[in-house]
């Protein structure tokens, strides 16, 4: 018997070739978010539903990891009335507001997000000390999703703040993201 290709996991499987002497393989494709959740267990969601006044901070998220970037995959928003939501980025703001715990999307993993998240953080209300990056309009009783596909990256101690412009009865914000090593 000639050269043999083993499965690499020690289960004793061998690779085989077809009648054209070609090795057949199967590839699986998945989103980066699914990979980070299933394999790395580093995908999280931060959620808050609030009744706020006008021009208030809805959600503030800071990356506390010195080893990992925090990549924002998407932000999903629902509002009971039409409003604009401002997206600010920055660093160095003081923690304030009510704790929002990041939930690991790999349910049962027990891993904790290396981030600080708050809602109604008056220290970043209206983007104090931050740079306006974007504005999204949420329609009447509508949902708006802003997809970053992981391209919005928070380095250590960098922050994302979302501020609602209009006084509305209810706004729900979901920030979805994942951590990945700085040097990868």
Phi, psi and omega in degrees: 000139182279206180300136178238141176254119180271163184287345177084355179246004177076021181266356176088004179284144177244149175281149178233161179246159178272189183291344176267010179066034179245140177280128179265133179232163177232129178252144176244134179246136178216159179290159177298322180298315179296320178297311181298326179286309186286314187266309184274337182060039184239020180258136186223161172228135175245128187227140173212141173239124190222153168251109187238162170276184181287151175053054182239153175286124177271313184210141178226127183229129180235136175280120180259002183271128175276348183256340188231146167281153170249110180265126178272121182274310178199162174232122180249130185231141173229136179226145179283347177214161181298137178203164170255143175241124179268137177254119178244148174234151180176198178200160174085010179280155181279138178292135176201174178088193185261136183299134170240119183272130175287131180259127179290130181285347171269085188304131180091358182289327181080355179289141184253139179295137177269060183210157173249130179226139179220154167247155182055047177277100182294345178288342177237014178304132181061025172075027181307124178072015182234169180252130177292123182258321184196164173227135178239140178262128175253125184284175179299123182045040182242170179242140177230135178238128177252113183264126175253345180052033178087358184283337175277109188245126176259117173287178177306132176068011176265154193228155170236129178234138177243127180240135177269139185269321186260144174289111181231159184289325183207134169224136177242131180237133173236118175255125182242128181201178181214155177261144174211148185303142181299321185267025177242000000 
